[in-house]
Amino acid sequence: MSEPEIVVVADADAASALAGDRITAALRNAVETRGRADWATTGGSTPVGIYRHLATPAHVNDAPWPFVHVWWGDDRLVPRDHALSNVKPLDDILLDVGGHQAGQSLGSAAAGVPLPVGNVHPFRTAEAIGAGRDAAACAADLAEELRAADLPIVDGWPAFDLVLLGLGGDGHVLSVFPDSSAFESKDWTLAIPAPTHIEPHVERVTLNPAVLAAAREILVVVHGGGKSAILGNIFGSELDPRRWPAQLARHEGATWILDEAAAAKLPRH
């Protein structure tokens, strides 16, 4: 198989800084190529440091924010301002939430990230909860929004210019856990039952993992020794994405940015 690029850096901050550079470059390339960039970002702890780097003046001025559309690979079925929301870190760091709620056209955070509010496309979790609709309906709403956005289609799947991923301790990416029913689905977006084996135990919505094969670029960022053992399995000789879903991003065109602690148990080839 064609392997991804693996870049090992000193620590989590260095990983976030490099990821910020790669994201800015990918967004610029997409805008130069087709006039807009569609970026599927992630949640959890992974994007926090990355967003902080993207909010620095160099990235604010260099990234083509007015032409960037941000989507999410997955989310928890909680309100947007909930501590477990995958959208909240972007709201807090890159967008002025007060401005967003007031209906302003641009984010106006201290860093001045000029990302149009209309270009931010989360799963509409709060709206679904408020209307008493379930996770499947919430997922279907985003699929409809994706179709209306007219992204390029590759083998029947929406092709994002960039997908940013973190890595779960069980080897999951997106909200696609080991042996997930998502592997059989043909739907662009899915509802995922609350996992019992890993926290938080909250119902999820996610993109179909098949979008990873269609993406123009994938960036996986992992730091900390707690992920070293699972990374050893993901990059081992046994290929079994149902057991280690992150292997879906183990291919040419993907870049894995790891800090030294996370990379400690990578196989030596």
C-alpha positions as CSV (number, residue, x, y, z in Angstrom):
1,M,0.0,0.0,0.0
2,S,1.1,3.6,-0.6
3,E,1.9,5.0,2.9
4,P,1.1,8.5,4.2
5,E,3.7,11.1,5.1
6,I,4.6,10.9,8.8
7,V,6.2,14.0,10.4
8,V,7.5,13.7,14.0
9,V,8.0,17.0,15.9
10,A,9.1,17.7,19.5
11,D,5.9,18.3,21.3
12,A,2.2,19.2,21.1
13,D,2.8,22.9,20.5
14,A,5.1,22.1,17.6
15,A,2.5,19.7,16.2
16,S,-0.2,22.3,16.4
17,A,2.0,25.0,14.8
18,L,3.0,22.7,11.9
19,A,-0.7,21.7,11.5
20,G,-1.6,25.4,11.3
21,D,0.9,25.9,8.5
22,R,-0.3,22.9,6.6
23,I,-4.0,23.9,7.0
24,T,-3.3,27.4,5.7
25,A,-1.4,26.0,2.7
26,A,-4.1,23.6,1.9
27,L,-6.8,26.3,2.1
28,R,-4.8,28.6,-0.1
29,N,-4.2,25.9,-2.7
30,A,-7.9,25.0,-2.8
31,V,-9.0,28.6,-3.3
32,E,-6.4,29.1,-6.0
33,T,-7.6,26.0,-7.7
34,R,-11.4,26.2,-7.5
35,G,-12.3,29.5,-5.9
36,R,-13.2,28.1,-2.5
37,A,-12.0,25.7,0.2
38,D,-14.1,23.1,2.0
39,W,-12.5,22.0,5.2
40,A,-13.9,19.3,7.5
41,T,-12.4,19.9,10.9
42,T,-12.5,17.9,14.1
43,G,-13.3,18.2,17.8
44,G,-12.0,17.1,21.1
45,S,-8.6,18.5,22.3
46,T,-6.8,18.2,19.0
47,P,-7.9,21.4,17.3
48,V,-7.6,23.7,20.3
49,G,-3.8,24.4,19.9
50,I,-4.2,24.4,16.1
51,Y,-6.9,27.1,16.2
52,R,-4.8,29.2,18.5
53,H,-2.0,29.1,15.9
54,L,-4.5,29.9,13.1
55,A,-5.7,32.9,15.1
56,T,-2.2,34.5,15.1
57,P,-1.7,37.5,12.8
58,A,0.4,35.5,10.3
59,H,-2.3,33.0,9.6
60,V,-5.1,35.5,9.9
61,N,-3.5,37.5,7.1
62,D,-2.3,34.5,5.0
63,A,-5.3,32.2,5.0
64,P,-8.1,33.0,2.5
65,W,-10.8,33.0,5.2
66,P,-13.5,34.7,3.2
67,F,-13.5,31.8,0.7
68,V,-13.2,29.0,3.3
69,H,-16.2,26.8,4.3
70,V,-15.8,24.9,7.5
71,W,-17.6,21.6,8.2
72,W,-17.3,19.1,11.0
73,G,-16.3,15.5,10.6
74,D,-18.5,14.6,13.6
75,D,-20.1,16.0,16.7
76,R,-21.8,15.0,19.9
77,L,-25.6,15.5,20.2
78,V,-25.2,18.4,22.6
79,P,-25.9,22.2,22.1
80,R,-23.3,24.2,20.3
81,D,-22.2,26.0,23.4
82,H,-21.9,22.8,25.5
83,A,-18.4,21.9,26.8
84,L,-18.6,18.6,24.8
85,S,-19.5,20.3,21.5
86,N,-17.0,19.9,18.7
87,V,-18.0,23.3,17.4
88,K,-17.3,25.3,20.6
89,P,-13.5,25.4,20.3
90,L,-13.8,27.1,16.9
91,D,-16.5,29.5,18.2
92,D,-14.3,30.4,21.2
93,I,-11.0,30.8,19.4
94,L,-11.6,31.7,15.8
95,L,-15.1,33.3,15.9
96,D,-16.7,36.0,18.0
97,V,-19.7,34.0,19.4
98,G,-21.5,37.2,20.4
99,G,-21.1,38.5,16.9
100,H,-22.4,35.2,15.5
101,Q,-25.4,35.2,17.7
102,A,-26.2,38.8,16.8
103,G,-26.2,37.8,13.1
104,Q,-23.1,39.7,12.0
105,S,-21.6,38.6,8.7
106,L,-18.1,38.1,9.9
107,G,-16.4,36.6,12.8
108,S,-14.6,39.4,14.7
109,A,-12.5,37.7,17.3
110,A,-9.6,39.5,18.8
111,A,-7.4,38.0,16.1
112,G,-9.8,39.2,13.5
113,V,-10.4,36.0,11.6
114,P,-12.6,37.0,8.7
115,L,-14.5,33.8,8.4
116,P,-18.1,34.5,7.2
117,V,-20.7,33.1,9.5
118,G,-22.5,31.7,6.5
119,N,-19.5,29.7,5.7
120,V,-19.7,27.8,9.0
121,H,-21.6,24.5,8.6
122,P,-21.9,22.5,11.8
123,F,-24.3,19.7,12.5
124,R,-27.4,21.5,13.7
125,T,-27.4,19.8,17.1
126,A,-29.0,22.5,19.1
127,E,-31.8,23.0,16.6
128,A,-32.5,19.2,16.6
129,I,-32.5,19.0,20.4
130,G,-34.8,22.0,20.6
131,A,-37.3,20.5,18.1
132,G,-37.2,17.1,19.7
133,R,-35.6,15.5,16.6
134,D,-33.2,12.6,16.8
135,A,-29.6,12.2,15.8
136,A,-30.6,10.6,12.5
137,A,-32.6,13.7,11.5
138,C,-29.7,15.9,12.6
139,A,-27.3,13.9,10.4
140,A,-29.7,14.0,7.5
141,D,-30.0,17.8,7.7
142,L,-26.2,18.1,7.2
143,A,-26.3,15.7,4.2
144,E,-28.9,18.0,2.6
145,E,-26.7,21.0,3.3
146,L,-23.7,19.3,1.8
147,R,-25.6,18.4,-1.4
148,A,-26.8,22.0,-1.7
149,A,-23.2,23.2,-1.3
150,D,-22.2,21.4,-4.5
151,L,-18.9,20.0,-3.4
152,P,-17.0,18.0,-5.9
153,I,-18.1,14.3,-5.9
154,V,-15.6,11.4,-6.0
155,D,-17.1,7.9,-6.4
156,G,-20.4,9.2,-5.0
157,W,-18.9,10.9,-1.9
158,P,-18.4,14.6,-1.2
159,A,-14.7,15.5,-1.7
160,F,-13.4,17.9,0.9
161,D,-10.3,19.9,0.1
162,L,-9.0,19.1,3.6
163,V,-10.1,16.8,6.4
164,L,-8.5,17.4,9.8
165,L,-8.6,14.4,12.2
166,G,-7.6,13.6,15.7
167,L,-7.2,10.0,17.0
168,G,-9.3,8.3,19.7
169,G,-7.6,6.1,22.2
170,D,-9.4,3.0,20.6
171,G,-8.2,4.0,17.1
172,H,-11.3,5.7,16.0
173,V,-11.6,8.7,13.7
174,L,-14.6,10.9,13.2
175,S,-17.2,9.1,15.3
176,V,-16.5,5.8,13.6
177,F,-15.6,3.4,16.3
178,P,-14.1,-0.1,15.9
179,D,-16.6,-2.4,14.2
180,S,-19.0,0.4,13.6
181,S,-22.1,0.0,11.5
182,A,-20.9,3.0,9.6
183,F,-18.7,0.8,7.5
184,E,-21.8,-0.7,5.8
185,S,-23.7,2.6,5.3
186,K,-24.1,4.4,2.0
187,D,-25.4,7.6,3.7
188,W,-23.2,10.6,3.6
189,T,-23.9,11.4,7.3
190,L,-24.9,9.0,10.1
191,A,-26.2,8.9,13.6
192,I,-24.0,6.9,16.0
193,P,-25.3,5.4,19.3
194,A,-23.5,6.6,22.4
195,P,-20.4,4.6,22.8
196,T,-20.2,2.5,26.0
197,H,-16.5,1.7,25.8
198,I,-15.1,5.2,25.6
199,E,-16.1,8.6,27.1
200,P,-18.0,10.7,26.6
201,H,-21.0,8.4,26.5
202,V,-23.0,10.7,24.3
203,E,-24.9,10.0,21.0
204,R,-23.0,11.2,18.0
205,V,-23.5,12.4,14.4
206,T,-20.7,11.8,11.9
207,L,-19.6,11.9,8.3
208,N,-19.4,8.5,6.6
209,P,-15.8,7.2,6.8
210,A,-15.9,6.7,3.0
211,V,-15.3,10.5,2.7
212,L,-11.7,9.9,3.7
213,A,-11.0,8.2,0.4
214,A,-12.5,11.1,-1.5
215,A,-10.7,13.9,0.3
216,R,-8.1,15.9,-1.5
217,E,-5.9,16.1,1.6
218,I,-6.1,14.5,5.1
219,L,-4.2,15.8,8.1
220,V,-4.1,13.7,11.3
221,V,-2.6,15.3,14.4
222,V,-1.7,13.2,17.4
223,H,0.3,14.1,20.5
224,G,1.0,12.5,23.9
225,G,2.3,9.2,25.0
226,G,-1.2,7.9,25.7
227,K,-1.7,7.4,22.0
228,S,1.7,5.7,21.3
229,A,0.4,2.1,21.6
230,I,-2.6,2.5,19.4
231,L,-0.4,4.3,16.8
232,G,1.9,1.2,16.9
233,N,-1.1,-0.9,15.9
234,I,-2.4,1.5,13.3
235,F,1.0,1.5,11.5
236,G,1.7,-2.2,12.1
237,S,1.7,-5.0,9.6
238,E,-2.0,-6.0,10.2
239,L,-4.4,-4.0,8.1
240,D,-7.9,-4.1,9.6
241,P,-9.7,-0.7,9.5
242,R,-12.8,-2.2,11.2
243,R,-10.6,-2.9,14.2
244,W,-8.5,0.3,13.8
245,P,-10.7,2.8,11.8
246,A,-7.8,5.3,11.7
247,Q,-6.2,3.0,9.1
248,L,-8.6,4.6,6.7
249,A,-6.2,7.6,6.8
250,R,-3.2,5.4,6.3
251,H,-2.6,6.1,2.6
252,E,-0.9,8.4,0.2
253,G,-2.3,11.9,0.3
254,A,-2.6,11.9,4.1
255,T,-0.1,13.5,6.5
256,W,0.3,12.4,10.1
257,I,1.8,14.9,12.4
258,L,3.0,13.3,15.6
259,D,4.9,14.5,18.6
260,E,7.8,12.4,19.9
261,A,5.8,10.9,22.7
262,A,3.0,9.8,20.4
263,A,5.5,8.4,17.9
264,A,7.5,6.4,20.5
265,K,6.1,3.0,19.5
266,L,5.9,3.3,15.7
267,P,7.2,0.2,14.0
268,R,10.7,0.5,12.6
269,H,10.6,-0.5,9.0
